[in-house]
Amino acid sequence: MVGAPALQCRATITFHHLNDGQKVFDKTMTGRWSGSPEPVALPVVGPQGQQFQLIDFSRFNIESRIDVYPGERELLDIVARFDKNDECYGWNNEAYFSQPIWRNPARKLDKGRYLVKVIITSSGQKCIDYFRISNEVTRTDFRLDPATPIERGRVVAT
């Protein structure tokens, strides 16, 4: 992007099979900026001791947006892997309300390697980049790396 502030940056993410570039999921995932507030439900005790939770929609923004100023960087969440599980999950604000928590079944990626296409949009401009998820390894070696030019070429236009 140009040397001006990138205002209201938003991200869309698609996951692809490494071998042929076909989409893993039909639906594009909305990105979540790592530094944005977690959209947690607030516990509330009502009349007569009733307990329930309220969702603060000012914190639960499905389409997470952020301003990035010249010289600054912001991290974007892509995927997470938990405990001793072999699978990983696409990570965004929806994960906070999934069942089981943090493991959105609609974003489950089995053991293996995948490609990720990330599109950042701000002020009518788009930046696109590609990454490789290595999820065929132990959790300590689980990682996200830049995709090679050959891998980038496999991603089917979305």
C-alpha positions as CSV (number, residue, x, y, z in Angstrom):
1,M,0.0,0.0,0.0
2,V,1.1,3.6,-0.3
3,G,2.9,5.5,2.5
4,A,-0.5,6.8,3.9
5,P,-2.5,5.3,6.7
6,A,-4.3,2.1,5.7
7,L,-7.7,2.8,7.2
8,Q,-10.4,0.3,8.0
9,C,-8.3,-2.7,6.9
10,R,-10.2,-5.9,6.6
11,A,-9.1,-9.4,5.6
12,T,-10.6,-12.3,3.8
13,I,-9.0,-15.7,4.0
14,T,-9.4,-18.8,1.9
15,F,-7.9,-22.3,2.5
16,H,-6.9,-24.5,-0.4
17,H,-5.6,-28.0,-0.9
18,L,-1.8,-28.0,-1.5
19,N,-1.9,-30.5,-4.3
20,D,-4.4,-28.9,-6.6
21,G,-5.3,-25.4,-5.2
22,Q,-9.0,-26.2,-4.8
23,K,-10.8,-24.6,-1.9
24,V,-11.2,-26.6,1.3
25,F,-14.3,-24.6,2.4
26,D,-17.0,-23.1,0.2
27,K,-17.3,-20.0,2.4
28,T,-14.5,-17.4,2.7
29,M,-13.3,-16.7,6.3
30,T,-13.4,-13.2,7.6
31,G,-10.0,-12.3,9.2
32,R,-9.4,-11.4,12.8
33,W,-6.6,-8.9,13.7
34,S,-4.5,-10.4,16.6
35,G,-4.5,-7.1,18.6
36,S,-8.3,-6.6,18.5
37,P,-10.3,-7.2,21.7
38,E,-11.5,-10.8,22.2
39,P,-15.3,-11.0,21.7
40,V,-16.0,-12.7,25.0
41,A,-19.5,-12.9,26.5
42,L,-20.0,-10.9,29.7
43,P,-21.4,-12.7,32.7
44,V,-24.4,-11.0,34.2
45,V,-26.5,-11.7,37.3
46,G,-30.1,-10.6,36.9
47,P,-33.0,-10.3,39.3
48,Q,-33.5,-13.2,41.6
49,G,-29.9,-14.4,40.9
50,Q,-30.5,-15.4,37.3
51,Q,-27.2,-15.9,35.5
52,F,-26.8,-15.3,31.8
53,Q,-24.3,-13.8,29.4
54,L,-24.4,-10.8,27.2
55,I,-22.5,-10.4,24.0
56,D,-20.9,-6.9,23.7
57,F,-21.4,-6.4,19.9
58,S,-18.9,-3.5,20.0
59,R,-16.3,-6.1,20.7
60,F,-17.7,-8.9,18.6
61,N,-17.1,-7.6,15.1
62,I,-17.4,-10.5,12.6
63,E,-15.7,-8.2,10.1
64,S,-12.8,-7.1,12.1
65,R,-11.3,-3.9,10.9
66,I,-8.2,-2.0,12.0
67,D,-6.3,1.2,11.0
68,V,-2.6,0.7,10.3
69,Y,-0.4,3.8,10.2
70,P,2.9,4.2,8.3
71,G,5.7,2.4,10.0
72,E,3.4,0.2,12.0
73,R,2.6,-3.5,11.5
74,E,-0.4,-5.5,12.6
75,L,-0.7,-9.3,12.9
76,L,-3.6,-11.2,11.4
77,D,-4.8,-14.5,12.9
78,I,-5.0,-17.4,10.4
79,V,-5.1,-20.8,12.1
80,A,-4.7,-22.4,15.5
81,R,-3.9,-25.9,16.8
82,F,-4.7,-27.0,20.3
83,D,-3.5,-29.6,22.8
84,K,-2.5,-32.9,21.3
85,N,-5.0,-32.7,18.5
86,D,-3.8,-33.5,14.9
87,E,-6.3,-31.1,13.3
88,C,-6.1,-27.3,13.3
89,Y,-8.8,-24.7,12.8
90,G,-9.2,-21.5,10.9
91,W,-9.1,-18.8,13.5
92,N,-11.3,-15.7,13.6
93,N,-14.0,-14.2,16.0
94,E,-16.4,-17.0,15.2
95,A,-14.1,-19.4,17.1
96,Y,-15.0,-17.8,20.4
97,F,-18.6,-18.9,20.0
98,S,-18.2,-22.3,18.4
99,Q,-18.9,-25.6,20.0
100,P,-16.5,-26.8,21.2
101,I,-15.1,-23.5,22.0
102,W,-12.1,-22.3,19.8
103,R,-12.7,-25.3,17.5
104,N,-15.1,-24.1,14.8
105,P,-16.1,-27.3,13.0
106,A,-16.8,-25.3,9.9
107,R,-13.1,-24.4,9.7
108,K,-11.5,-27.7,10.7
109,L,-8.4,-28.7,8.7
110,D,-7.3,-32.3,9.1
111,K,-3.6,-33.3,9.4
112,G,-1.8,-32.3,6.3
113,R,-0.5,-29.3,4.4
114,Y,-2.6,-26.5,2.9
115,L,-2.4,-23.2,1.1
116,V,-3.9,-20.0,2.4
117,K,-4.8,-17.0,0.4
118,V,-5.1,-13.7,2.3
119,I,-6.6,-10.6,0.9
120,I,-6.3,-7.3,2.8
121,T,-8.5,-4.5,1.6
122,S,-8.2,-0.8,2.6
123,S,-9.5,2.3,0.8
124,G,-10.2,0.4,-2.4
125,Q,-6.8,-1.2,-2.5
126,K,-6.1,-4.9,-2.2
127,C,-2.9,-6.7,-1.1
128,I,-2.8,-10.4,-1.7
129,D,-0.4,-13.0,-0.3
130,Y,-0.2,-16.7,0.0
131,F,1.1,-19.0,2.8
132,R,1.5,-22.7,3.4
133,I,0.2,-24.4,6.6
134,S,2.3,-27.3,7.7
135,N,-0.1,-29.3,9.9
136,E,1.3,-32.8,9.1
137,V,3.9,-32.4,11.9
138,T,3.9,-32.3,15.7
139,R,2.3,-29.3,17.4
140,T,5.7,-27.8,18.3
141,D,6.6,-27.9,14.5
142,F,3.2,-26.7,13.3
143,R,3.8,-23.5,11.3
144,L,2.7,-21.0,8.6
145,D,5.3,-20.2,6.0
146,P,5.3,-18.1,2.8
147,A,4.1,-20.1,-0.2
148,T,6.6,-20.8,-3.0
149,P,5.9,-19.3,-6.4
150,I,4.9,-22.8,-7.7
151,E,2.4,-23.2,-4.8
152,R,0.9,-19.7,-5.4
153,G,0.2,-20.7,-9.0
154,R,-1.9,-23.7,-7.8
155,V,-4.5,-21.6,-6.0
156,V,-7.6,-21.5,-8.1
157,A,-8.9,-17.9,-8.7
158,T,-11.4,-16.9,-6.0
